[in-house]
């Protein structure tokens, strides 16, 4: 009888441990899901927009960046100079969103006016996107500079060869 009680305890402990691991895996996985949406898609989500962890991308509106230590507030837009997003060609509130970044790291060096940026966080009922992560694309291609012709003084200083 004692051996049967021990087996029952082991089975019960195993079930509790497996249930706990499954619950942690499920809740941890759902907390890490980020939905990438455009500003237009975000506006169409209704009340779901307030409960989801989102990634939004766009271009930093020139002159909108306000820094306060590691915290930054700015505006993102989908409109670009080449009209990449024609639905925003008229401008307006549907193509702008205010973002407050308060992550643990300062914004990247490439984060500046007209930079393409990606913010990860939640949209608040106050109409502001509260970001905990911020990424910015660099406008340059990091290509090496084109070789320049040798200066005339340097060419004259070289000995002539035959």
C-alpha positions in Angstrom: 0.0 0.0 0.0 2.8 2.4 0.8 4.4 1.8 -2.6 1.0 2.7 -4.3 0.9 5.9 -2.4 4.4 6.8 -3.5 3.5 6.2 -7.1 0.4 8.3 -6.8 2.4 11.2 -5.3 5.0 10.9 -8.1 2.3 10.9 -10.8 0.5 13.9 -9.2 3.8 15.9 -8.9 4.6 15.1 -12.5 1.2 16.3 -13.7 1.6 19.5 -11.7 5.0 20.2 -13.1 4.0 19.5 -16.7 0.9 21.7 -16.3 3.0 24.5 -14.9 5.6 24.3 -17.7 2.8 24.2 -20.3 1.1 27.3 -18.8 4.4 29.2 -18.6 5.2 28.3 -22.3 1.7 29.4 -23.4 1.7 32.7 -21.5 5.3 33.5 -22.4 4.7 32.9 -26.1 1.6 35.1 -26.2 3.3 37.9 -24.4 6.1 38.0 -27.0 3.9 38.2 -30.1 4.2 41.5 -32.0 1.8 42.3 -34.8 3.4 44.5 -37.5 0.8 46.9 -38.8 0.7 50.1 -40.8 -0.9 53.2 -39.4 -3.9 52.7 -41.7 -4.3 49.1 -40.5 -4.0 50.1 -36.9 -6.8 52.7 -37.2 -9.0 49.9 -38.6 -8.4 47.5 -35.7 -11.1 49.0 -33.4 -10.8 48.2 -29.7 -8.3 45.3 -30.4 -5.6 47.9 -31.0 -5.5 48.6 -27.2 -4.9 45.0 -26.2 -2.3 43.9 -28.7 1.5 44.3 -28.6 2.3 46.0 -31.9 5.1 47.0 -34.3 4.5 50.1 -36.3 6.8 51.5 -38.9 7.0 54.8 -40.7 9.1 57.9 -41.2 10.0 60.3 -38.5 8.3 63.7 -39.1 10.9 66.4 -39.4 11.0 68.7 -36.3 8.9 66.4 -34.2 11.7 64.7 -32.1 11.7 65.8 -28.4 14.4 64.3 -26.2 14.3 64.0 -22.4 17.3 61.8 -21.4 16.7 58.3 -22.7 13.0 59.1 -23.3 12.0 60.4 -26.7 8.7 61.6 -28.1 8.2 62.0 -31.9 5.7 61.5 -34.7 5.7 58.8 -37.4 4.0 59.1 -40.8 3.6 56.8 -43.7 3.9 59.6 -46.2 7.2 59.9 -48.0 8.6 62.3 -50.5 8.1 59.8 -53.3 4.5 59.1 -52.2 5.3 55.5 -51.3 1.9 55.4 -49.5 -0.5 57.2 -51.8 -3.4 56.9 -49.3 -1.4 59.5 -47.2 -0.8 61.9 -50.0 -3.5 64.2 -48.6 -1.9 64.1 -45.2 -4.1 64.3 -42.1 -4.4 62.7 -38.8 -4.8 59.2 -40.2 -1.2 59.3 -41.5 0.4 60.5 -38.3 0.9 58.9 -34.9 2.5 60.3 -31.8 5.1 58.0 -30.2 6.6 58.1 -26.7 9.7 55.9 -26.4 10.8 55.0 -22.8 12.9 52.0 -23.4 15.9 50.9 -21.3 18.4 52.0 -24.0 18.8 55.4 -25.7 17.6 55.7 -29.2 20.0 54.7 -31.9 22.4 57.2 -33.5 20.6 56.8 -36.9 17.3 58.0 -35.3 16.7 61.5 -36.7 14.4 63.5 -38.9 13.1 61.7 -42.0 14.7 58.4 -40.8 12.7 55.2 -41.3 11.8 53.9 -37.8 10.2 50.9 -36.2 8.5 51.2 -32.8 7.4 48.2 -30.7 4.9 48.7 -27.9 1.3 49.3 -27.2 -1.3 51.9 -28.3 -2.9 53.7 -25.4 -6.4 55.1 -25.1 -4.7 58.5 -24.9 -4.0 58.3 -28.7 -0.3 57.8 -28.2 1.8 54.8 -29.1 3.9 53.8 -26.0 7.1 52.2 -27.4 9.5 50.1 -25.4 11.8 49.3 -28.4 13.0 51.6 -31.1 14.9 50.8 -34.3 16.0 53.2 -37.0 17.2 52.5 -40.5 20.2 54.5 -41.8 19.5 56.5 -44.9 23.0 55.8 -46.3 24.1 52.5 -47.8 27.4 52.4 -45.9 29.1 52.2 -49.3 32.8 53.2 -49.6 33.5 56.6 -51.1 34.2 56.7 -54.8 37.9 56.9 -55.5 39.1 60.4 -56.4 41.8 61.4 -58.9 45.3 61.9 -57.5 46.0 65.6 -56.7 48.3 67.3 -59.3 51.0 68.0 -56.7 51.3 64.3 -55.9 51.5 63.3 -59.5 54.2 65.9 -60.2 56.3 64.7 -57.3 56.5 61.1 -58.6 59.6 60.3 -60.6 59.1 59.6 -64.3 59.7 56.0 -65.3 60.7 54.7 -68.8 
